[in-house]
């Protein structure tokens, strides 16, 4: 959630952020009213508690003949205190709900608008040109014995698949390359749980209007995660971190699940938009002051991976209305997919500032001028993809040859036993 102090002191900034996202600024006024009601309820409760304490002293010191009347007053006052306490609980719940309806404050410079209003920051590489009619990734994958959609659908339904033979090896090679890069960059590898409690899913911002995209196990009240970001954000929930020696950086390798609600008819061919995939996700806890520099660092790591894999791509600054509730800024890196004649997202990286940390109560202790421990404040969290199943789409299509074989990028060859070319099996 956003900083309540910011809401009170600069509501116009919060309104502008909501409007840039395409959301109603009325949510800000509702949250302000709820916050005022909460503080008024707390004040009324505290005043009654003080009166109750003072009255208790009077009862203790009163003469015997006055005590009966004073005790009756004490009972009445006690009931009023209980009612005020209930009023505080209700006001706090209403205020928290109103505050949660406000999405993260977008960073200055983020373009306003929706999905089509992004700004292209840079492009890299030439658009691949072929002297033959290129095949799409599914046809290539079937010829290589790498992708089996038909049996995936038979076993699990639409948007499921098997990666077989060289396809399975290729994904593992990609993930291992990404893990090596993450280790070199100072990330701690993690294999997190892929089922999480509601408070963790809610805290990271994946429920609410996004809840239809998430698989829920009702009997256990657990959620299947669509990214390692969720369990990695929950890893330090309710903790005070020591960031005096720098950020905490984790690389989570996990299977991910997405219902793809609302995507009916979109990308139904192949493995672009599927219900299950693997991903290596970078996740960082740092100070709010260092968050923007860390964001740039994550993008650089992503770009280096794509460059070394020989993929042409662009980096876009995602518009405010397409950010998701937790992100204050998001950069997508989109690779060129030849048969679609378009750039398609392979990675994204988001600066969530202190939004998730406030929800999950993750703080760090600042340093005071005299060297003693200072006050605590929320940390900033960031996330970014370093490899995922979808990358196979761009790799196969970009590096295909006329006979249906595919050249293996040099950086992947050590992870594939030195294999230089993936050959068709049929």
For each residue, the residues with C-beta under 8 A, 3 or more apart:
1: 4 96 99 100 102 355 358 359
2: 6 7 14 99 102 104 105 355 358
3: 6 7 354 358
4: 1 7 8 35 99
5: 8 9
6: 2 3 9 10 13 14 105
7: 2 3 4 10 11 14 28 31 32 35 99 102
8: 4 5 11 32 35
9: 5 6
10: 6 7 13 14
11: 7 8 14 15 28 29 32
12: 15 16
13: 6 10 16 17 105
14: 2 6 7 10 11 17 18 28 102 105
15: 11 12 18 19 25 28
16: 12 13 19 20
17: 13 14 20 21 103 104 105 106 320
18: 14 15 21 23 24 25 27 28 102 103
19: 15 16 22 23 25 112
20: 16 17 106 110 112 113 320 321
21: 17 18 103 106 320 321 323
22: 19 113 114 320 321
23: 18 19 27 103
24: 18 27
25: 15 18 19 28 29
26: 29 30
27: 18 23 24 30 31 98 101 102
28: 7 11 14 15 18 25 31 32 102
29: 11 25 26 32 33
30: 26 27 33 34 98 101
31: 7 27 28 34 35 95 98 99 101 102
32: 7 8 11 28 29 35 36
33: 29 30 36 37 98
34: 30 31 37 38 91 94 95 97 98 99
35: 4 7 8 31 32 38 39 95 98 99
36: 32 33 39 40
37: 33 34 40 41 91 94 95
38: 34 35 41 42 88 91 92 94 95
39: 35 36 42 43
40: 36 37 43 44 91
41: 37 38 44 45 84 87 88 90 91 92
42: 38 39 45 46 88 91
43: 39 40 46 47
44: 40 41 47 48 84 87
45: 41 42 48 49 81 84 85 87 88
46: 42 43 49 50
47: 43 44 50 51
48: 44 45 51 52 77 80 81 84
49: 45 46 52 53 81
50: 46 47 53 54
51: 47 48 54 55 77
52: 48 49 55 56 74 77 78 81
53: 49 50 56 57
54: 50 51 57 58
55: 51 52 58 59 70 73 74 77
56: 52 53 59 60 74
57: 53 54 60 61
58: 54 55 61 62 70
59: 55 56 62 67 70 71 74
60: 56 57
61: 57 58
62: 58 59 66 67 70
63: 66 67
64: 67
65: 68
66: 62 63 69 70
67: 59 62 63 64 70 71
68: 65 71 72
69: 66 72 73
70: 55 58 59 62 66 67 73 74
71: 59 67 68 74 75
72: 68 69 75 76
73: 55 69 70 76 77
74: 52 55 56 59 70 71 77 78
75: 71 72 78 79
76: 72 73 79 80
77: 48 51 52 55 73 74 80 81
78: 52 74 75 81 82
79: 75 76 82 83
80: 48 76 77 83 84
81: 45 48 49 52 77 78 84 85
82: 78 79 85 86
83: 79 80 86 87
84: 41 44 45 48 80 81 87 88
85: 45 81 82 88 89
86: 82 83 89 90
87: 41 44 45 83 84 90 91
88: 38 41 42 45 84 85 91 92
89: 85 86 92 93
90: 41 86 87 93 94
91: 34 37 38 40 41 42 87 88 94 95
92: 38 41 88 89 95 96
93: 89 90 96 97
94: 34 37 38 90 91 97 98
95: 31 34 35 37 38 91 92 98 99
96: 1 92 93 99 100
97: 34 93 94 100 101
98: 27 30 31 33 34 35 94 95 101 102
99: 1 2 4 7 31 34 35 95 96 102
100: 1 96 97 208 359
101: 27 30 31 97 98
102: 1 2 7 14 18 27 28 31 98 99
103: 17 18 21 23 323 325 326
104: 2 17 205 323 325 326 327 328 352 353 355
105: 2 6 13 14 17 328 353
106: 17 20 21 110 320 323 328 329
107: 110 292 328 329 351 353
108:
109: 317 329
110: 20 106 107 317 318 319 320 323 328 329
111: 117 118 119 317 318 319 320
112: 19 20 117 319 320 321
113: 20 22 116 117 319 320 321
114: 22 117 319 321 322
115: 118 319 321 322
116: 113 319
117: 111 112 113 114 319 321 322
118: 111 115 316 317 318 319 322 332
119: 111 316 317 319
120: 123 314 315 316 317
121: 314 315 316 317 331
122: 314 315
123: 120 312 313 314 315
124: 303 306 307 312 313 314
125: 307 310 311 312 313 336
126: 129 312
127: 312 336
128: 134 312 336 338 397 398
129: 126
130: 133 134 338 400 402
131: 402
132: 402
133: 130
134: 128 130 338 339 397 400
135: 139 140 143 339 397 400 404
136: 139 140 269 270 339 340 397
137: 140 141 147 270 271 337 339 392 393 394 396 397
138: 141 142 147 149 269 270 271
139: 135 136 142 143
140: 135 136 137 143 144 146 396 397 400 404 406
141: 137 138 144 146 147 167 270 271 392 396
142: 138 139 145 146 147 148
143: 135 139 140 404 424 425 426
144: 140 141 147 165 166 167 396 404 405 406 422 423 424 425
145: 142 164 165 166 167 424 425 426
146: 140 141 142 163 164 165 166 167 168 170 392 396 422
147: 137 138 141 142 144 161 162 163 164 167 270 271 392
148: 142 151 152 161 162 163 164
149: 138 152 153 161 270 271
150: 153 154
151: 148 154 155 162
152: 148 149 155 156 160 161 162
153: 149 150 156 157 158 160 161
154: 150 151
155: 151 152 160 162
156: 152 153 160 275 276
157: 153 160 275
158: 153 268
159: 260 268 273 274 275
160: 152 153 155 156 157 274 275 276
161: 147 148 149 152 153 271 274
162: 147 148 151 152 155 167
163: 146 147 148 167 168 170 171 389 392
164: 145 146 147 148 167 168
165: 144 145 146 168 169 425
166: 144 145 146 169 170 422
167: 141 144 145 146 147 162 163 164 170 171 392
168: 146 163 164 165 171 172
169: 165 166 172 173 416
170: 146 163 166 167 173 174 392 395 412 416 422
171: 163 167 168 174 175 278 389 392
172: 168 169 175 176 415
173: 169 170 176 177 412 415 416
174: 170 171 177 178 387 391 392 395 412
175: 171 172 178 179 253 278 280 387
176: 172 173 179 180 415
177: 173 174 180 181 305 387 411 412 415
178: 174 175 181 182 251 280 305 386 387
179: 175 176 182 183 189 251 253 280
180: 176 177 183 184
181: 177 178 184 185 301 304 305 386
182: 178 179 185 187 189 251 280 282 301 386
183: 179 180 186 187 189 251
184: 180 181
185: 181 182 249 301
186: 183 249
187: 182 183 249 250 251 282
188: 248 249 250 251
189: 179 182 183 250 251 253
190: 228 232 235 250 251 252 253
191: 252 253 254
192: 228 231 232 235 252 254
193: 196 231
194: 224 225 231 254 255 256 257
195: 217 220 222 223 224 225
196: 193 200 201 222 223 225 230 231 234
197: 200 201 221 222 223 234
198: 201 202 207 221 223
199: 202 203 237
200: 196 197 203 204 230 231 233 234 237 360
201: 196 197 198 204 206 207 214 223 225 230
202: 198 199 205 206 207 208 359
203: 199 200 233 234 237 356 359 360
204: 200 201 229 230 233 234 326 356 359 360
205: 104 202 208 210 324 325 326 352 355 356 359
206: 201 202 210 211 213 214 223 226 230
207: 198 201 202 210 211 214
208: 100 202 205 211 325
209: 325
210: 205 206 207 213 214 324 325
211: 206 207 208 214 216
212: 259 261 262
213: 206 210 226 258 259 260 261 262
214: 201 206 207 210 211 223 224 226 258 259
215: 223 224 257 258 259
216: 211 221 222 223 224
217: 195 220 221 222 223 224
218: 221
219:
220: 195 217
221: 197 198 216 217 218
222: 195 196 197 216 217
223: 195 196 197 198 201 206 214 215 216 217 230
224: 194 195 214 215 216 217 257
225: 194 195 196 201 228 229 230 231 254 256 257
226: 206 213 214 230 256 257 258
227: 230 256 279 281 383 385
228: 190 192 225 231 232 252 253 254 256 279 280 281 283
229: 204 225 232 233 252 281 283 383
230: 196 200 201 204 206 223 225 226 227 233 234
231: 192 193 194 196 200 225 228 234 235 252 254
232: 190 192 228 229 235 250 252 281 283 383
233: 200 203 204 229 230 237 283 356 360 381 383
234: 196 197 200 203 204 230 231 237 360
235: 190 192 231 232 250
236: 239 241 248 285 360 362
237: 199 200 203 233 234 360 361 362
238: 360 361 362
239: 236 362 363
240: 363 364 365 376
241: 236 248 285 362 363 364 379
242: 245 364 365
243: 246 247 248 285 286 287 364 379
244: 367
245: 242
246: 243 286
247: 243 284 285 286 287 290 294
248: 188 236 241 243 284 285 286
249: 185 186 187 188 282 283 284
250: 187 188 189 190 232 235 282 283 284
251: 178 179 182 183 187 188 189 190 280 281 282 283 386
252: 190 191 192 228 229 231 232 280 281 283
253: 175 179 189 190 191 228 278 279 280
254: 191 192 194 225 228 231 278 279 281
255: 194 276 277 278
256: 194 225 226 227 228 276 277 278 279 388
257: 194 215 224 225 226 275 276
258: 213 214 215 226 275
259: 212 213 214 215 275
260: 159 213 263 273 274 275
261: 212 213
262: 212 213
263: 260 266 267 273
264:
265: 268
266: 263 273
267: 263 270 272 273
268: 158 159 265 273
269: 136 138 272
270: 136 137 138 141 147 149 267 393
271: 137 138 141 147 149 161 274 277 389 390 392 393
272: 267 269 344 390 393
273: 159 260 263 266 267 268
274: 159 160 161 260 271 277 389
275: 156 157 159 160 257 258 259 260
276: 156 160 255 256 257
277: 255 256 271 274 388 389 390
278: 171 175 253 254 255 256 388 389
279: 227 228 253 254 256 385 387 388 389
280: 175 178 179 182 228 251 252 253 385 386 387 388
281: 227 228 229 232 251 252 254 383 384 385 386
282: 182 187 249 250 251 298 301 349 382 383 384 385 386
283: 228 229 232 233 249 250 251 252 381 382 383
284: 247 248 249 250 294 298 381 382 383
285: 236 241 243 247 248 357 362 364 379 380 381
286: 243 246 247 248 290 291 294 379 380 382
287: 243 247 290 291 364 379 380
288: 291 353 354 377 378 379 380
289:
290: 247 286 287 293 294 380
291: 286 287 288 294 295 351 353 380 382
292: 107 295 296 351
293: 290 296 297
294: 247 284 286 290 291 297 298 351 380 382
295: 291 292 298 299 329 331 349 351 382
296: 292 293 299 300
297: 293 294 300 301
298: 282 284 294 295 301 302 349 382 384
299: 295 296 302 303 315 331 333 349 384
300: 296 297 303 304
301: 181 182 185 282 297 298 304 305 384 386
302: 298 299 305 306 333 347 349 384 385 386
303: 124 299 300 306 307 313 315 333
304: 181 300 301 307 308
305: 177 178 181 301 302 308 309 386 387
306: 124 302 303 309 311 313 333 335 346 347
307: 124 125 303 304 310 311
308: 304 305 409 411
309: 305 306 391 395 409 411 412
310: 125 307 398 399 409
311: 125 306 307 335 336 346 394 395 398
312: 123 124 125 126 127 128 335 336 398
313: 123 124 125 303 306 333 334 335 336 343 346
314: 120 121 122 123 124 333 334 343
315: 120 121 122 123 299 303 331 332 333 334
316: 118 119 120 121 331 332 334
317: 109 110 111 118 119 120 121 329 331
318: 110 111 118 322 323 327 329 330 331 332 348
319: 110 111 112 113 114 115 116 117 118 119 322 323
320: 17 20 21 22 106 110 111 112 113 323
321: 20 21 22 112 113 114 115 117
322: 114 115 117 118 318 319 330
323: 21 103 104 106 110 318 319 320 327 328 329 330 350
324: 205 210 327 330 350
325: 103 104 205 208 209 210 355
326: 103 104 204 205 350 352 355 356
327: 104 318 323 324 330 350 351 352
328: 104 105 106 107 110 323 350 351 352 353 355
329: 106 107 109 110 295 317 318 323 350 351
330: 318 322 323 324 327 348 349 350 351
331: 121 295 299 315 316 317 318 348 349
332: 118 315 316 318 345 347 348
333: 299 302 303 306 313 314 315 345 346 347 348 349
334: 313 314 315 316 343 344 345 346
335: 306 311 312 313 343 344 346 391 394 398
336: 125 127 128 311 312 313 342 343 394 398
337: 137 340 341 342 343 344 393 394 397
338: 128 130 134 341 397 398
339: 134 135 136 137 397
340: 136 337 344
341: 337 338
342: 336 337
343: 313 314 334 335 336 337
344: 272 334 335 337 340 390 393 394
345: 332 333 334 348 390
346: 306 311 313 333 334 335 385 388 390 391 394
347: 302 306 332 333 384 385 386 388
348: 318 330 331 332 333 345 384 385
349: 282 295 298 299 302 330 331 333 382 383 384 385
350: 323 324 326 327 328 329 330 382 383 384
351: 107 291 292 294 295 327 328 329 330 380 382
352: 104 205 326 327 328 355 356 380 381 382 383
353: 104 105 107 288 291 328 380 381
354: 3 288 357 358 377 378 379 380 381
355: 1 2 104 205 325 326 328 352 358 359 381
356: 203 204 205 233 326 352 359 360 362 381
357: 285 354 360 361 362 363 378 379 380 381
358: 1 2 3 354 355 361 378
359: 1 100 202 203 204 205 355 356
360: 200 203 204 233 234 236 237 238 356 357
361: 237 238 357 358
362: 236 237 238 239 241 285 356 357 378 379 381
363: 239 240 241 357 376 377 378 379
364: 240 241 242 243 285 287 376 377 379
365: 240 242 373 374 375 376
366: 374 375 376 377
367: 244 371 373 374
368: 371 372 373 374
369:
370:
371: 367 368
372: 368
373: 365 367 368
374: 365 366 367 368
375: 365 366
376: 240 363 364 365 366
377: 288 354 363 364 366
378: 288 354 357 358 362 363
379: 241 243 285 286 287 288 354 357 362 363 364
380: 285 286 287 288 290 291 294 351 352 353 354 357
381: 233 283 284 285 352 353 354 355 356 357 362
382: 282 283 284 286 291 294 295 298 349 350 351 352
383: 227 229 232 233 281 282 283 284 349 350 352
384: 281 282 298 299 301 302 347 348 349 350
385: 227 279 280 281 282 302 346 347 348 349 388
386: 178 181 182 251 280 281 282 301 302 305 347
387: 174 175 177 178 279 280 305 391
388: 256 277 278 279 280 346 347 385 391
389: 163 171 271 274 277 278 279 392
390: 271 272 277 344 345 346 393 394
391: 174 309 335 346 387 388 394 395
392: 137 141 146 147 163 167 170 171 174 271 389 395 396
393: 137 270 271 272 337 344 390 396 397
394: 137 311 335 336 337 344 346 390 391 397 398
395: 170 174 309 311 391 392 398 399 406 409
396: 137 140 141 144 146 392 393 399 400 406
397: 128 134 135 136 137 140 337 338 339 393 394 400
398: 128 310 311 312 335 336 338 394 395
399: 310 395 396 406 407 408 409
400: 130 134 135 140 396 397 404 405 406
401: 404 405 406 407 421
402: 130 131 132
403: 424
404: 135 140 143 144 400 401 424
405: 144 400 401 421 422 423 424
406: 140 144 395 396 399 400 401 421 422
407: 399 401 420 421 422
408: 399 412 413 416 419 420 421 422
409: 308 309 310 395 399 412 413
410: 413
411: 177 308 309 414
412: 170 173 174 177 309 408 409 415 416
413: 408 409 410 416 418 419 420
414: 411 418
415: 172 173 176 177 412
416: 169 170 173 408 412 413 419
417:
418: 413 414
419: 408 413 416 422
420: 407 408 413
421: 401 405 406 407 408
422: 144 146 166 170 405 406 407 408 419
423: 144 405
424: 143 144 145 403 404 405
425: 143 144 145 165
426: 143 145
